[in-house]
Structures are given as C-alpha cells and as structure tokens.
Amino acid sequence: MKTELTRKQAEEKIREFFLNIKDKNQEQIRKIKRLAMHYKIKLKERRKLFCKYCFSNKLKTRRIKNKIKTVECEDCGKLMRWKIGKFKKNNSN
C-alpha cells in the first residue's frame, strides 16, 4: 500500500530534490514533476532547471536578445525561450 503525503511533505520533498538537481537523472526529474502536478505545487523558477521535453538537466544558454533568453537542451536539442527582467504594462487609458 502506498503512503499518501500531505501537501507540506510533498513541498519539502520537492525543495530537497532541487537542492542537488545536477546529480539526478531524467526519470527522477519526471517523478518529481508529476508529484508537484498531483499536489498542485508550482515549481516557479525551478522549472527552468530542466528540459520540458526530455527532463534532462543539461541546459546551455544560446543567446539573450530583447529580454528573451534562449536555452538549448544538450540531450534532445530542443529550444526553450523565457522572458527575463521585469516588464511593465503601459496602461495609458
């Protein structure tokens, strides 16, 4: 029988996992992401530490242009783009 975790226990497990993510493999990352999705826990900035396609933690920055950071996965070669910096919306109505 599987033991159910409380939400706080799941958050603690996820926090501890990401402290040393460089030592983890793709299957372990996939399981932690599923745990976060099950308990509806947002990964926030931690989601940028692994590839969203193959769950590899081998990412390298390709370029930064117009406040968009482009990162490439070294395993699958997919590109991911993230906004960087603060963006202000101009509501001049």
N, C-alpha and C positions, 0 to 999 in steps of 0.2 A: 504494500500500500504506500502510495506517495504521500509525503508530508506537505501540507499546504503552508506556504509562507504568508506572513502578514505583509502589508504594503511597506511598512518600515523595514522589515527584514529584507525584502526584495531591494529596496533603495540602498541599504547598507551593502548588500552583496554586489550590486552594480557599481557602487562607489569604489569598493575594494578591488573589483575586477579592473577598472580603468586606471588604477594606480601604476600597474606594470603591464600595460597592454602590449608592449613590444615582445613579451615572452609568450603571447597567446597565438593559437592557430585559428584558421578560418572557422572551424566548427565550433570552437568555444565562443567566438565573437557572435556567430549566428544564434547560439543558445541564449546568450545574454541579451541580445536584441529582442528575441522572442519573449524572454522574461519581462523585459521593460514594456513590450507591447501588451502582454497579458495583464499586467497591473496598471497599465495606462500611465507609465512613468516617462516623462520627457527626457531624452538624452541631451538635449541642448547642444552645447559646444562639443560634447564627447562624440557626437555622430560624425564629426569631421576627422576623427582619428582612424577611420577605416573606410574601405571602398563600399559603396552602397550596392554594388553589383555582385562582387565575389567575396566580400567581407575580409579582404586582405588588409593588413595594417602597413603595407609597403606603399606609401604615397610619396610623390615628389611634386614640388611646385613647378609648373610650367612657366606661368607668367602672371603678372599683375598689371592690369590695364583698365583704366576708367573705373576704379574701385571695384573691379571684379577679379577675384583670384581664381585661376585655373589650375587644377591639380590633376595629375595623371596617376593612375594605378600602375605599378610596375609589373603586376601579375597579368591582368587582363587587358591593360592598355586603354581602358575607358577614361573619359574626361569628366570631371565634376567641376562645376562653377559655383562660387559662393560670393555673396556681397561682403565687402569689408568696410569698416568705418560706419559712422552714423549718417543716415540720410534724413534730411528734414523735408517735410512736405510743406509746400508753399500754398497756404490757403488764403488767397487774397480776395475772397468774395466779399 
